[in-house]
Amino acid sequence: MKTLIRNLADRHLFSERLPLDVRMSNLVCVLGVAGAILAAIIKLAEGIPVFAAVLILVSLAIGTALYAYFGRTGRMTMGTTCLIISATDVLIPITFIWGGGIKSALPMYFTLGIVMHFLVFRGLRLRLLLILNVFIFLWCILFGYRYPEYIYHLSPDYLYYLDNIQGVLICGFFIGGVIKFHIHAYDTERVRAINANRVKSDFLSNMSHEIRTPMNAIIGMSELALRENSSPVVSNYIYEIKTAGMNLLSIINDILDFSKIESNKIQLVESNYALNSMINDVVNIIRVYMAEKPLVFLIDIDPNIPNNIVGDEMRVRQILTNMLSNAVKYTEKGFVRLTLTAQKTPEGKLIFKCAVEDSGIGIKKEDMDDLFSKFTRLDASKNKHIIGTGLGLSITQALCGIMGGEISVQSVYGEGSVFTAVFEQYYLGAKKFAEVGDAYDKNVLIYIRTDLYADSVESALKSLGVSTTRVHSEAVFLQMLETNTFDFAFFSNFLTEQAFKLKQYTKTTLVSLVPFGESVLFDIHTLVMPAFCLPVANILNGTNTLNNTHIDYKLRFTAPSAKVLVVDDIQTNLKVAEGLLAPYKMSVNTCLSGKEALRLVVSHDYDIVLMDHMMPEMDGMEATAAIRALDGEKYQRMAVIALTANAIIGVKDQFIQNGFNDYIAKPIEPKKLYDVISKWIPRDKRVAVTKEEVPEEKEKEITCDISIEGVNIAHALKSLNCGVDEYEELMRLYCRDVHERLESLKDEPNENSVKEFTISVHAIKSASASVGAMEVSNLAKELEAAGKASDFLTISKKLGAFRERLETLEKNILAAFPQKAENVGAGTLSPEDLTRLLELLQSKNVNKTNRLLAELGENQYDEKTTRVLSEIEDCVLMFDFNKAIAALELVFPAKNGEEQG
């Protein structure tokens, strides 16, 4: 019986497969029926007439039967209604008349009936049944008062006391059981929510790493390309690629920020920043958003706002970007206008007021309450094409609140919206956002065909204190231009050709206003719209001619004598890091694992180690801990910088606590890299950069007559930026690596070996892509994905074909480079060196073994011998001499046997 009751409770009361309201109905009905049966038995013992007890039990049985029937047919609400009506509106009134009236426990049962209604029912059903229940209760009280002779009185009187005692117990246990059930359900949901939040945090952390890693290549390579000498058009294209990459990162950051806000972990990082630089970044990002829409982008910024700001620049940029990108998303035609003003306070604060107006679809009044809800997309039927997380406004509202402000909205559906954000920052000094020298001595002629643009430019000039003359006719503009009475002439780009013809006859400085994305002429001053007070002031001051030109990052020093080690398990990241470090002229070494990094650190005196965080076998934290554990003061002084794509709150403290000195978030930004390099490179190793011109390097023309089936040699030579000889050497190493990997891929993996299998195909994927063997790389990519998912069926289907393709590729490479292939087996340890090494390992002499290994390391050996020596160095470092001897004997068993014999 006990087991049966437990099974029924688990199935109908505690099963998470049932909705909570169904489980609550079951609990209320079980407790109510049990209490009613107990009360009926007690009433019968107290002397209630038998026919009354039978009537009570019959009504209870009918209600229970209806509950069971409707519950079995899926109409639980109807069944619950029948049972509770039978109990509260039939059973309790009968008991009131035949069970003692007002002096008995019946008022408590009426109270319990009201409680049951609130627990089980909702909406109109609750209101109707409550009215019915209260009406019956009042009728019973009035009936007992007016006609006491019809009420059955308990005799003797002490039965009233017993009846109230059992009423208190029944009602108390009923309400207590319901509360206990609620606590259990709450605890269960709380644990589930905590686990879900932990899973979400882990997912966000991993997603950050996985997405930021390829973004490192995109943004890093874009930065490197911008440093090359390219045409202005190509430079602009590359710059937009980089900007779009940073834009994609903002989507990732939205999701991460949402998680931080939910857990109250978001922090403001205050620093000094230049407002004009931040605004330029925002403008460049939003222009990319608007490129495919026929929108007019307008900016109206008060030029008198202080420019030197103290606050969280990233969060302010995020507020502006979120508001503007939201406006662009929901505006198909017309305009988007950014207005920025600020009010100073005596405490040195700036109260910013940022308004973003658009002529978009607007917001319905009934949707206003859901506007700032998370993951909410309003008017979804009309906005299916819009891409986004639905978090932007929610995050913006939270950020404004954290910075002592708020965000509000005014909107007319079908006409547009105005979002206004207010937040606080501090300011330093009196330098203005934009200012024109001798403004009142300058006068400007304006002819812009689009009225919105013309109004914006005219307003910007007037806010700078410059005298303006605006004309509305092309002929009038050209005629007034010939008078030579204006210092500057701002005009639409369609007039550039006509104005350029007059350039030799006029002293007026010509400024062509060009929509974003259209071609420009660099023979005259050019402004890419929107032309607000900052770029306009730069033109008038003669300090800028193109407000969207990428400004190269200028180094202040090089460090030719400094040594840097870069550790990352992804070749692309290593190449990006090498390229970003190249201007510093430092000696840069790279490696692909924490173990190899440990070996290099022991044998080299590095100033900085840039250590990737997440790597197989030995991750960055483990490698750093091993470095700090080495005997020697230099290993404590060595600057170890974490490279991490997992840039979340608290990560810097975490790294520092684990032995790192600093960290750089991926994708690596040149400015952040410069800050770290300048912080940790010793001053005595820095060489100030001179202003001498560096001769231009012409692009090398690389040709190769060799062809290999399945390998795009031309693409590889270009992407690797190497010559044919270097490529041959790389292919020789690749061929050796493939040969060794084939042996490890001979058998299909199982649950114990699938991790090693995945690492092997991952290595082949990366190496194949580097040398141009994309077909093999793509096959390896499929197997890597299958390995990560433990999809053994897919591995079984594709592994055979993959091995065959690798073997064919290896043969083709050896055929293409026969001379290189002949040397594959050359360069092993001599018998004398082998004997010396074995004796030192058996003697467990660490110092002498390390000296011999360093001596051997100066020689050239084949790939297998080099790998074994590296493994032996790792073993000696960990004092595992038995493993080192086993590794040596495994590769050279015959020679070892001879020496030992």
FENNOR-V679686 format. One record per residue. N is the residue number from 1. PHI is phi in whole degrees, 0 to 359 (NA if undefined). Layout:
N_PHI, N_PHI
//
This chain:
1_NA, 2_299, 3_295, 4_297, 5_298, 6_297, 7_296, 8_295, 9_295, 10_296, 11_280, 12_249, 13_245, 14_243, 15_287, 16_285, 17_286, 18_270, 19_298, 20_297, 21_292, 22_291, 23_295, 24_295, 25_300, 26_300, 27_296, 28_300, 29_291, 30_295, 31_295, 32_295, 33_295, 34_298, 35_294, 36_295, 37_298, 38_297, 39_295, 40_296, 41_296, 42_295, 43_298, 44_297, 45_291, 46_281, 47_112, 48_299, 49_304, 50_298, 51_296, 52_291, 53_297, 54_297, 55_299, 56_297, 57_292, 58_295, 59_297, 60_292, 61_295, 62_296, 63_299, 64_294, 65_297, 66_296, 67_299, 68_296, 69_295, 70_293, 71_294, 72_291, 73_269, 74_87, 75_255, 76_299, 77_298, 78_296, 79_296, 80_297, 81_299, 82_299, 83_293, 84_290, 85_296, 86_296, 87_278, 88_272, 89_252, 90_237, 91_295, 92_293, 93_299, 94_299, 95_295, 96_299, 97_286, 98_260, 99_237, 100_120, 101_70, 102_291, 103_280, 104_273, 105_275, 106_300, 107_303, 108_294, 109_291, 110_299, 111_300, 112_298, 113_297, 114_298, 115_301, 116_298, 117_300, 118_293, 119_288, 120_256, 121_256, 122_218, 123_65, 124_297, 125_300, 126_297, 127_297, 128_295, 129_292, 130_295, 131_300, 132_298, 133_295, 134_293, 135_299, 136_296, 137_300, 138_296, 139_296, 140_298, 141_296, 142_295, 143_296, 144_295, 145_284, 146_279, 147_232, 148_298, 149_293, 150_270, 151_269, 152_285, 153_261, 154_285, 155_215, 156_284, 157_294, 158_295, 159_295, 160_297, 161_295, 162_296, 163_295, 164_290, 165_299, 166_292, 167_294, 168_299, 169_296, 170_297, 171_295, 172_297, 173_294, 174_298, 175_294, 176_298, 177_297, 178_295, 179_297, 180_299, 181_297, 182_297, 183_297, 184_298, 185_296, 186_296, 187_298, 188_297, 189_294, 190_295, 191_298, 192_297, 193_294, 194_297, 195_296, 196_296, 197_293, 198_293, 199_298, 200_297, 201_296, 202_298, 203_298, 204_297, 205_297, 206_294, 207_298, 208_303, 209_293, 210_294, 211_279, 212_292, 213_298, 214_294, 215_295, 216_301, 217_294, 218_297, 219_288, 220_296, 221_296, 222_298, 223_297, 224_295, 225_296, 226_293, 227_280, 228_282, 229_281, 230_229, 231_292, 232_304, 233_295, 234_297, 235_299, 236_296, 237_300, 238_296, 239_298, 240_290, 241_298, 242_297, 243_297, 244_296, 245_296, 246_296, 247_295, 248_297, 249_298, 250_295, 251_294, 252_299, 253_295, 254_303, 255_294, 256_294, 257_296, 258_301, 259_297, 260_294, 261_296, 262_300, 263_264, 264_56, 265_254, 266_289, 267_232, 268_264, 269_252, 270_273, 271_201, 272_280, 273_211, 274_266, 275_298, 276_295, 277_293, 278_296, 279_296, 280_300, 281_299, 282_298, 283_299, 284_297, 285_293, 286_290, 287_300, 288_294, 289_302, 290_273, 291_301, 292_262, 293_238, 294_279, 295_249, 296_263, 297_260, 298_240, 299_226, 300_231, 301_240, 302_293, 303_292, 304_274, 305_298, 306_302, 307_267, 308_270, 309_248, 310_243, 311_169, 312_267, 313_300, 314_298, 315_287, 316_295, 317_300, 318_295, 319_299, 320_296, 321_295, 322_299, 323_294, 324_290, 325_295, 326_296, 327_295, 328_295, 329_302, 330_257, 331_234, 332_267, 333_207, 334_108, 335_213, 336_228, 337_237, 338_256, 339_239, 340_230, 341_229, 342_208, 343_239, 344_280, 345_239, 346_299, 347_278, 348_86, 349_268, 350_243, 351_264, 352_283, 353_234, 354_246, 355_246, 356_241, 357_252, 358_219, 359_252, 360_277, 361_284, 362_77, 363_229, 364_291, 365_299, 366_289, 367_265, 368_301, 369_293, 370_263, 371_299, 372_259, 373_286, 374_283, 375_58, 376_251, 377_241, 378_283, 379_50, 380_300, 381_297, 382_268, 383_240, 384_297, 385_281, 386_276, 387_260, 388_163, 389_271, 390_77, 391_250, 392_305, 393_290, 394_297, 395_294, 396_299, 397_300, 398_294, 399_295, 400_299, 401_296, 402_296, 403_265, 404_74, 405_223, 406_200, 407_231, 408_226, 409_216, 410_233, 411_207, 412_239, 413_299, 414_91, 415_242, 416_140, 417_219, 418_229, 419_262, 420_235, 421_251, 422_238, 423_206, 424_251, 425_220, 426_249, 427_227, 428_232, 429_73, 430_250, 431_297, 432_270, 433_302, 434_209, 435_207, 436_247, 437_290, 438_52, 439_301, 440_286, 441_270, 442_253, 443_226, 444_231, 445_263, 446_235, 447_219, 448_230, 449_291, 450_278, 451_300, 452_299, 453_296, 454_300, 455_299, 456_295, 457_293, 458_298, 459_295, 460_296, 461_295, 462_294, 463_294, 464_271, 465_83, 466_260, 467_285, 468_231, 469_229, 470_251, 471_242, 472_239, 473_222, 474_298, 475_296, 476_296, 477_300, 478_295, 479_293, 480_288, 481_296, 482_288, 483_283, 484_61, 485_258, 486_241, 487_282, 488_224, 489_227, 490_258, 491_211, 492_294, 493_293, 494_293, 495_264, 496_302, 497_297, 498_295, 499_293, 500_297, 501_295, 502_270, 503_301, 504_286, 505_256, 506_234, 507_269, 508_292, 509_282, 510_271, 511_229, 512_269, 513_262, 514_245, 515_299, 516_299, 517_98, 518_270, 519_292, 520_233, 521_255, 522_269, 523_284, 524_230, 525_297, 526_226, 527_238, 528_272, 529_296, 530_277, 531_262, 532_259, 533_297, 534_292, 535_295, 536_297, 537_297, 538_298, 539_297, 540_293, 541_273, 542_73, 543_255, 544_205, 545_241, 546_210, 547_281, 548_239, 549_288, 550_292, 551_263, 552_299, 553_282, 554_263, 555_273, 556_257, 557_204, 558_238, 559_216, 560_298, 561_269, 562_277, 563_238, 564_229, 565_245, 566_249, 567_242, 568_200, 569_274, 570_239, 571_299, 572_300, 573_296, 574_296, 575_294, 576_298, 577_298, 578_301, 579_296, 580_291, 581_274, 582_305, 583_299, 584_280, 585_61, 586_277, 587_280, 588_245, 589_251, 590_229, 591_207, 592_252, 593_208, 594_293, 595_295, 596_295, 597_298, 598_298, 599_294, 600_292, 601_297, 602_292, 603_265, 604_227, 605_253, 606_274, 607_277, 608_222, 609_241, 610_268, 611_249, 612_296, 613_282, 614_260, 615_220, 616_290, 617_62, 618_243, 619_280, 620_298, 621_292, 622_295, 623_296, 624_294, 625_299, 626_293, 627_296, 628_295, 629_278, 630_292, 631_276, 632_148, 633_293, 634_295, 635_285, 636_276, 637_279, 638_304, 639_280, 640_251, 641_252, 642_281, 643_257, 644_220, 645_269, 646_261, 647_274, 648_240, 649_299, 650_87, 651_291, 652_297, 653_300, 654_298, 655_293, 656_297, 657_294, 658_257, 659_101, 660_282, 661_268, 662_196, 663_211, 664_234, 665_280, 666_270, 667_297, 668_289, 669_265, 670_306, 671_296, 672_293, 673_298, 674_300, 675_300, 676_290, 677_299, 678_293, 679_281, 680_249, 681_282, 682_303, 683_296, 684_287, 685_257, 686_269, 687_236, 688_297, 689_284, 690_270, 691_267, 692_295, 693_285, 694_267, 695_298, 696_291, 697_261, 698_280, 699_296, 700_285, 701_265, 702_252, 703_234, 704_213, 705_276, 706_279, 707_230, 708_230, 709_299, 710_86, 711_234, 712_268, 713_294, 714_300, 715_295, 716_295, 717_299, 718_289, 719_290, 720_276, 721_53, 722_231, 723_273, 724_295, 725_297, 726_296, 727_292, 728_299, 729_297, 730_297, 731_293, 732_296, 733_295, 734_298, 735_298, 736_297, 737_298, 738_299, 739_299, 740_288, 741_292, 742_301, 743_295, 744_285, 745_260, 746_295, 747_251, 748_289, 749_284, 750_241, 751_298, 752_279, 753_251, 754_293, 755_294, 756_295, 757_299, 758_297, 759_296, 760_295, 761_289, 762_297, 763_296, 764_295, 765_301, 766_293, 767_296, 768_295, 769_296, 770_295, 771_268, 772_95, 773_271, 774_289, 775_298, 776_295, 777_299, 778_292, 779_297, 780_296, 781_298, 782_297, 783_291, 784_297, 785_297, 786_294, 787_295, 788_296, 789_269, 790_53, 791_271, 792_291, 793_294, 794_296, 795_299, 796_298, 797_288, 798_253, 799_294, 800_300, 801_295, 802_295, 803_298, 804_300, 805_293, 806_295, 807_297, 808_297, 809_297, 810_299, 811_297, 812_296, 813_293, 814_297, 815_291, 816_284, 817_235, 818_295, 819_295, 820_295, 821_293, 822_294, 823_269, 824_300, 825_267, 826_277, 827_83, 828_257, 829_293, 830_285, 831_303, 832_296, 833_296, 834_296, 835_295, 836_299, 837_294, 838_295, 839_296, 840_293, 841_295, 842_291, 843_278, 844_59, 845_268, 846_294, 847_296, 848_293, 849_295, 850_296, 851_296, 852_294, 853_296, 854_296, 855_295, 856_294, 857_295, 858_281, 859_268, 860_261, 861_233, 862_288, 863_299, 864_295, 865_295, 866_300, 867_295, 868_294, 869_298, 870_296, 871_295, 872_295, 873_301, 874_298, 875_295, 876_295, 877_301, 878_266, 879_61, 880_259, 881_288, 882_297, 883_293, 884_296, 885_295, 886_297, 887_295, 888_292, 889_289, 890_293, 891_271, 892_237, 893_293, 894_294, 895_295, 896_296, 897_297, 898_297, 899_294, 900_286, 901_287
//
